[in-house]
């Protein structure tokens, strides 16, 4: 599906669809972080949620019958640093591998630990030959970033990654915006959304995302759900937002309708 062009946020159709979702008994609002709630930066460590967005997420999470989840490729510990002060928001890291309430113990088998360490070291060797590339080590994956590299150097480095570490057995390769992630455990945002929906017995889901990895989330949405893609590019999402500011507008609309619905029908959502 090719959604409406950027700028069509809060169209009449989207407002109606959001209204139906916001008036469901149990609502799950899930969103990516980078490129969706915050702008992308060359240095991912220099990215912080605005006060307005933080307050909005907390207000929405405080509504009866609403669960707000931030579902990111970042590690859970990193998300806690950036969103730990936002009350009531469920944080899910590493594309759905890390959950705040997960008591499964170690994420990886010892053999997978060794494989991940080896992959990370091989990626680091490639970064040594290309200024502007770097490796992000996660609990179940390593990510080769090349956003700050020259186009020629980036292309050659990515070729080396795909022809080398990415061909290892027992791994899963995922392409993102100016990065290649190599994971030793298969997880997707779609599986995470399905798990959350089942656990919460959510009647409707609203999901926001901007990257290739978010398409797994859009694919599991049902007809009554709402998917909003941020930015350009082909997507399975039904609606399009042009920027993180549009996402704030959509979240504000959900909150407005939910508050009115709870005030009119308090017994329905308790």
N, C-alpha and C positions, 0 to 999 in steps of 0.2 A: 504494500500500500504506500502511495506517495501522499503525505499529508498536505494540508493547506500551506501556502508559503509563509515564511516568517512574518510576524506582525499581526497574524490572525488570532492572537490570544484574546480570550474573553469575547469571542464571537457569540452570536445568539445561540448557536448549536452547543458550544462549549458551556455556556452559562446554564442551559437547560440540563445538560448531562451532569455537570457538577452539582446542580440542585438536587437531582435524583439521588446522586451518591451521598451527598451531605445529609439527606433525610433518611438514610438507611439505619437500621438498628445498630449494627456494628460496622464501623468504617475503618479501613486501614489506609493511611497515607504514607507511602514509602517514597524516598527520594535518594538519588545519588548525591554526592557532595561536590567534588571538583567539576567545574563547568556547569553546574546546576544550581547549587546554593551559593557558590563562590566562583569568581572568575579564575581561569587557568593562569598559572604563572610559571616562568621558567624554573623557579625554585619553589617546589611544593611546600617547603617548610615556611614560606613567607605568605601563607594563605590562612585567613581567619574569617570566621562568620561575622557578618555585621550585627550590630545590636538589634536592629529592626528585625532581621531574619530570625535571630535567636529568640526574641520575645514572641514573634509570631508562631514559631514552632512550639514553644512552651504553652502559649495560650491555646493552640489547637489540641495539643496533647492533654490539656486539662479538661477538655470537653467530655462529658459522659459518652461512653460508647465509641470513642475515637482512640486509635493507636497510631502514633507517629514513629516511623522508623527511618533512620539514615543508613542506607545500604551502600557501602563504598568499597572500592578496591584497596583503600588504605588499611593498615593494620588496625586492630581494635584499640591498641594502646595509643596510636596516633589520633584516632577519632576521639578517644577520651580526653586527650590534651586540648582538642579544639571544641568539643561539644559537651564535655563533662559537666559544665555548669548550666546546661539547658535542661531544666526539670522535665521529667516524664518521657523523654525521647529514648526509644530503643536504638542502641548502636550495634551495627552488624558489620564486621570488618572482613577484609580479604575476599570480597565477592560472595560472602555467605559462608565462609569457613569458620569464622570466629563470632561467637554469640556471647553476650554478657551473662546469660543465665545457663550457659552450656557447661555441664559437668562431665563431659566425656573424657576428660583428662588430656593426655598428650595428643596433639593433632596428628603427629606423624609416627610411623614405625621407624625404628632405628635405621633401617636400610634406606628409608626415604630421607631421613636426616642427612645421611652421608651423600646421597645423590644430590640433594639440594645444595649442600656445601660445595660439592664439586662443580655444579652448574654455575653457582655464584662466582667461584674463582675464575672459571673460564670466561664469564662475561666481563669480569674485572680486567682480564688480560686484553680484551678487545677495546675497552675504554681507554687503555693506556696509549693507544695509537690514534685516538680521535678526540680532540679537545671539544668540550661541550656535551659529551656523553657521560653517563654515570649509571651506577647500578643501585637499585633500591632492593634491599633484602627484606622479605616478608616471612611470616611464619610458615607458609606453605609454598612460596614462590619467590623468584627473583625477577625483577623488572629492569629491562634495558631501556633507558631513556635517551632520546636523541634530539629533543626539541631545541636545545641551544647550540647544536652542531651545525656546521656549514652543510648545505644540501649534498655536495659531493661526498664529504666525509660521512655524513649520516647514511647515505645510500650504500656505501661500501661496508660500513659497520653492520648495518642491518643484514646485508648479504652474508657476512661472516657469521652473524648470530644464527640465521636461518639454516645455513649450510653446516654449522657446527653444533653448538649446544642444543639447538632446537630439534636436532635429529636424534637425540638420545632416546632410548627406550624408557617407557614408564613415565613419560611427561606429557603435559598438555599445554599447547601454545595458544595464547590469546593476544590478538592485536588490539591496541588502543590508540589514542591520539598521541602520536609521536613516541610510541613505546611498544615494546614487545615483552609480554609476560610469559615466563616459563614456570609452570606449576607442577608439583609432584602429586597433587590431589585434584581431582576434577570437581569443581564447584562452579555454579553459575548463579546469577542474580534471579533467574527464573525459578530455580529450585528453592532459593531462599524465600521468594515471595509465596510460592506454593506452600512451603512449610509454615510461614507466618499466617497465611490465610486459614489453613486447617487448624492451627493451634488456637487462633482467636475466634474461629468460626465467623470470619468477616463476611458480611453480605456483599460489600463492594470494596474495590481497591482503586486508589488513585496513585499512579506511579509517574515520577519525573526522572528523566535521564538525558544525557547528551552524547554518550560515547557508544562505540561498537559493543562494548560489554553490556550496556543497558538493553540492547536488543533482545537478549535472553529474557529480560524482565517483561518487555512489551509483548513477547510471543506468548506468554502464559496468561495474559489478561483476557477476561471474558467480555462478552458483548456489553454487559452492564457496567463494566469497569471503565476507567478513564486513563489513557496514556498520553503523556505530554513530552514530546521530544524538544530539547533545547538546542537551537542552532540549525545549521544546514546539514544536508546529507539525507540519503534514503533512510527510511525508518518504517517500522511496523506500527508506530504510534499513530493514533487517529488525529491528534492535535499537535500544533507547533507553537513554540515560544521562541522569540528571537534572542532573549538574554535572561540573565538571572533576575533582572528586575521584573520581567514578565512572570517568572515563577512566583515571586513575592505577591504579585497581583492575583494570581490564581489561588494561592494559599489564603490570601485575604478574603477572597470570595467564598471559599469553602468555610472559613471561620464565621463569616457573616451569616451564611445560611444555616450553619449548624447551631449557632447561638439562638437564632429565631426558632428553629425547630425544637430545640431542647426546652425553650421557654414555653412553647405551645403544647408540647407533648412530653412532659418530663417522665411520666410513667413508662413510656415506650422504650426509653433508652437506659433505664436503670434496672 
